[in-house]
Structure formats: structure tokens, C-alpha cells
């Protein structure tokens, strides 16, 4: 019903606020359905930017459809896991930017699924993802569209590797 809607932000939604949203229909018009601490993205073909940061219990319950126009997805500081990343990688094929900062349940497996399936991915933020021991070398070479990677905490990048990444057009920054 909102043909010009291109961005939805849902930040810092706590237990009481989420409970009250569950009792109302206000977000259903925008294609976001919170159910028992889970937000399921419904068919909303015009959304380009979706910010779900800080929804700590976020898990993608199901995405059995394509969200081809979604370009930017921020799920930082959420409870997202590899299963959720798999669904994202199969449904959001036009994704350009993915922010996974401080997602503690994400592993290398989920991140690599996104790198393999999201063929237009240009930026990925894995800052603070403690379970990700990402092979950034492999990510850069299997997904040549990647231009900026915020690496996970355990990643070490020598000066020689940094130059190699830059020659391939990718800036890799190490987490704090």
C-alpha cells in the first residue's frame, strides 16, 4: 500500500515494545510480522533497505520467496544464526550490503553461503562475530563484487595480503 516505501528501521525494540507491537496490526502494512520474538519478512517487493539491528531474538523463521529489490540488510546485534543466513542467501539475491556486526551465533559456514549466493554483494561487516574464522582470501576470490570487508576479530591480514586484496579492488579492515 506504500509504493514509495524503500526503507524500514526497527532498532532497539525491547521486550515490552515488541509485545505491544504483536498486539497491533501497525507493522503488518509494511510487511513485517513479529511473532513470539521472531520477525518474518513478508512479501514486500519494493523494500530496498531493511534495518533490524538490535532485535536480539531475531531469527529468520521462513523466507520462501525472493526479495529481489533488497539491497541493504542490517541485522547487527541480533540473534541471527547460520540457518537465517542460509535463508537470506537464497532469498535476497540482489543484496549489496550485509551488516552482521556483533552477531554472536553466526559462523564461517553461514557467511560463506552468503558470499557464494549473493552474487552482487559489495560490502559485508563481520566485526565482532566471534564464531567466524572467515577465510577472507576465499571470500574475495569467490565473490569478486566484494569491495569492502569488515573482518571478524580473529582475522590477521599481513601487509602483503592487504595489497593483494586492494589489487583485486577490495578493502579489508580488521576488527578491533
C-alpha positions as CSV (number, residue, x, y, z in Angstrom):
1,X,0.0,0.0,0.0
2,X,3.1,2.3,0.2
3,X,4.6,2.2,-3.3
4,X,7.4,4.7,-2.4
5,X,8.5,2.9,0.8
6,X,12.1,1.8,0.4
7,X,13.4,1.5,4.0
8,X,12.2,0.1,7.3
9,X,14.1,0.6,10.5
10,X,13.4,-1.4,13.6
11,X,16.1,-0.6,16.1
12,X,16.3,-1.2,19.9
13,X,12.9,-2.9,20.2
14,X,12.8,-4.3,23.7
15,X,10.5,-6.9,25.3
16,X,7.6,-4.6,26.2
17,X,7.6,-2.7,22.9
18,X,7.7,-5.9,20.9
19,X,4.9,-7.3,22.9
20,X,2.7,-4.3,22.2
21,X,3.6,-4.4,18.5
22,X,2.5,-8.1,18.4
23,X,-0.9,-7.0,19.6
24,X,-1.3,-4.4,16.9
25,X,-1.6,-4.5,13.1
26,X,0.5,-1.4,12.5
27,X,3.6,-3.1,11.1
28,X,1.7,-5.6,9.0
29,X,1.1,-2.9,6.4
30,X,4.9,-2.7,6.0
31,X,5.4,-6.5,5.6
32,X,6.9,-7.1,9.0
33,X,5.2,-9.6,11.3
34,X,6.6,-10.0,14.8
35,X,5.5,-13.4,16.2
36,X,6.7,-14.7,19.5
37,X,10.0,-12.8,19.3
38,X,10.6,-13.6,15.6
39,X,10.2,-11.2,12.8
40,X,9.3,-12.8,9.5
41,X,9.7,-10.6,6.4
42,X,6.6,-10.9,4.3
43,X,6.3,-10.3,0.6
44,X,7.1,-6.6,0.2
45,X,8.7,-6.3,-3.2
46,X,9.7,-2.6,-3.0
47,X,11.8,-2.7,0.1
48,X,15.5,-1.8,-0.6
49,X,16.8,-1.1,2.9
50,X,15.9,-3.1,5.9
51,X,17.4,-2.3,9.4
52,X,16.6,-4.9,12.0
53,X,19.6,-4.1,14.2
54,X,19.4,-4.8,18.0
55,X,16.4,-7.2,17.7
56,X,18.3,-9.6,20.0
57,X,16.0,-12.6,19.5
58,X,15.8,-12.2,15.7
59,X,15.7,-15.5,13.8
60,X,14.5,-15.8,10.3
61,X,11.7,-18.2,10.6
62,X,11.0,-18.6,7.0
63,X,11.6,-16.8,3.7
64,X,10.2,-19.0,1.0
65,X,10.1,-16.2,-1.6
66,X,12.6,-13.9,-3.3
67,X,13.2,-10.3,-2.1
68,X,14.9,-9.2,-5.3
69,X,14.9,-5.5,-4.5
70,X,16.5,-5.7,-1.0
71,X,20.0,-4.1,-1.3
72,X,20.9,-3.3,2.2
73,X,20.2,-5.5,5.2
74,X,21.4,-4.6,8.7
75,X,21.0,-7.4,11.2
76,X,23.8,-6.3,13.5
77,X,23.5,-7.1,17.2
78,X,20.8,-9.7,16.6
79,X,20.5,-13.4,17.4
80,X,20.7,-14.3,13.7
81,X,22.4,-17.6,13.0
82,X,23.7,-19.7,10.1
83,X,20.2,-21.0,9.3
84,X,18.9,-17.5,9.0
85,X,21.9,-16.5,6.8
86,X,21.1,-19.5,4.5
87,X,17.6,-18.2,4.0
88,X,18.9,-14.7,3.3
89,X,21.4,-16.1,0.8
90,X,18.7,-17.9,-1.1
91,X,16.1,-15.1,-0.9
92,X,17.9,-11.8,-1.2
93,X,19.9,-12.4,-4.4
94,X,20.3,-8.7,-5.1
95,X,21.9,-7.9,-1.7
96,X,24.7,-5.3,-1.9
97,X,25.4,-4.7,1.8
98,X,25.1,-7.0,4.8
99,X,25.8,-5.9,8.3
100,X,26.4,-8.8,10.7
101,X,28.4,-6.8,13.4
102,X,28.2,-8.4,16.8
103,X,26.1,-11.4,15.7
104,X,27.5,-14.0,18.0
105,X,25.7,-17.0,16.6
106,X,27.0,-16.6,13.0
107,X,29.8,-18.9,11.9
108,X,32.0,-19.1,8.8
109,X,29.6,-21.6,7.2
110,X,26.7,-19.0,7.1
111,X,28.9,-16.2,5.9
112,X,30.3,-18.3,3.1
113,X,26.8,-19.2,2.0
114,X,26.0,-15.5,1.6
115,X,29.3,-14.9,-0.2
116,X,28.5,-17.7,-2.7
117,X,24.8,-17.0,-3.3
118,X,24.5,-13.2,-3.2
119,X,26.3,-12.5,-6.5
120,X,26.1,-8.7,-6.2
121,X,27.4,-8.4,-2.6
122,X,29.7,-5.5,-2.3
123,X,30.1,-5.0,1.5
124,X,30.0,-7.3,4.5
125,X,30.5,-6.4,8.1
126,X,31.6,-9.2,10.4
127,X,33.0,-7.0,13.1
128,X,32.7,-8.8,16.5
129,X,31.4,-12.1,15.0
130,X,33.4,-14.2,17.4
131,X,32.5,-17.6,15.9
132,X,33.5,-16.5,12.4
133,X,37.0,-17.6,11.4
134,X,36.3,-16.4,7.9
135,X,38.7,-17.2,5.1
136,X,38.6,-13.7,3.8
137,X,41.0,-14.7,1.0
138,X,38.4,-17.2,-0.3
139,X,35.6,-14.7,0.1
140,X,37.4,-12.1,-2.1
141,X,38.1,-14.6,-4.8
142,X,34.7,-16.4,-4.9
143,X,32.8,-13.1,-4.8
144,X,34.7,-10.6,-6.9
145,X,32.0,-8.0,-6.4
146,X,33.1,-7.6,-2.8
147,X,34.7,-4.2,-2.3
148,X,34.7,-3.7,1.5
149,X,35.0,-6.3,4.2
150,X,35.0,-5.6,7.9
151,X,36.8,-8.7,9.1
152,X,36.0,-10.8,12.2
153,X,38.1,-10.4,15.3
154,X,40.4,-13.4,14.7
155,X,41.4,-12.3,11.2
156,X,45.0,-11.3,10.7
157,X,45.9,-9.5,7.5
158,X,49.6,-9.1,6.5
159,X,50.7,-6.1,4.5
160,X,51.2,-8.4,1.5
161,X,47.7,-9.7,1.7
162,X,46.3,-6.2,2.1
163,X,48.0,-5.2,-1.1
164,X,46.7,-8.3,-2.9
165,X,43.1,-7.5,-1.8
166,X,43.5,-3.9,-2.9
167,X,44.7,-5.0,-6.3
168,X,41.5,-7.0,-6.6
169,X,39.5,-3.9,-5.7
170,X,38.6,-5.0,-2.1
171,X,39.4,-3.1,1.1
172,X,39.7,-5.3,4.1
173,X,39.6,-3.8,7.5
174,X,40.4,-5.8,10.6
175,X,38.0,-5.6,13.6
176,X,39.2,-4.0,16.8
